[in-house]
């Protein structure tokens, strides 16, 4: 395969997805994701089990990515993997494997910030029918909403980002997952709540939007208010949840989305970006997508939301981020460690 652009093998192992992708520059040739089903019966990710599953999955996932891309392993020009943030044991599997392969192939290693990669998923090449691709215009403001993080990020360039707002406790994804446990739904809770909300009355139950300073978020009180509502109402009616499930889901989801966009709207007024973007696993939520697009029209700014396949944790976004680091020759040392609490700033 001949190209002036680097052939990148990207690996993602920050939580409970083992993923490998092959990219030529930012164009994805393969993007393989092995999801760990074992966590479902525990209602959340068990770190030790996640690490073991990564060890089992990483070799076959990488082999499948290389095969599907139609290249040989000797054609790879650079190895990229997630450095953090994430579960330390899970990160160590991906980083250790990537370092070993980098040495074996004698190619550079790039360590990628997982949260920056969510933002740069918008730059994964995917041509439209007319051969063009619309991209966010710098500076843009990105609302990154995942299971472990909720951040408002001002993006001045692919490698220059600043967090202007974030959660002080739970993330929006955690608020969805913990609510699903209260309501007796399967893990992960976000997709379940989104599905049930479609037939629910979002005005049936009232949840107070948290009061937090500046552009910060807090979701701990919101999930506690749902817990107390269910507890108190089940004393009166043991079948309260079953009889009101869709309305509970719709009301709770609407409150989270309203809260997310209330702060983000304030950030738009302050930062005055040229465009806005949505990223992270929770960006797959149908109501959030709809209201985000509505907000962009109200503010008169361009709106960018990645395809569903690039919203959850995946190696393609790691590869896209790595490409910009490759251009600047920002390679890692073999002594560079993974970092569970890696930040953008």
Secondary structure by P-SEA (a helix, b strand, c coil): ccccccccbbbbcccccccccccccccccbbbbbbbccccccccccaaaaaaaaaacaaaaaaaaaaaaccccccccbbbbbcccccaaaaaaaaaaaaaaaaaacbbbbbbcaaaaaaacccccccccccccccccccbbbbccccccccbbbbcccccccccbbbccccaaaaaaaaaaaaccccccaaaaaaaacccccccbbbbcccccccccccaaaaaaaaaaaaaaaaaccccccccaaaaaaaaaaaaaaaaaaaaaaaaaacccccccccccccccaaaaaaaaaaaaaacbbbbbcccccccccaaaaaaaaaaaaaacccccccbbbbcccccc
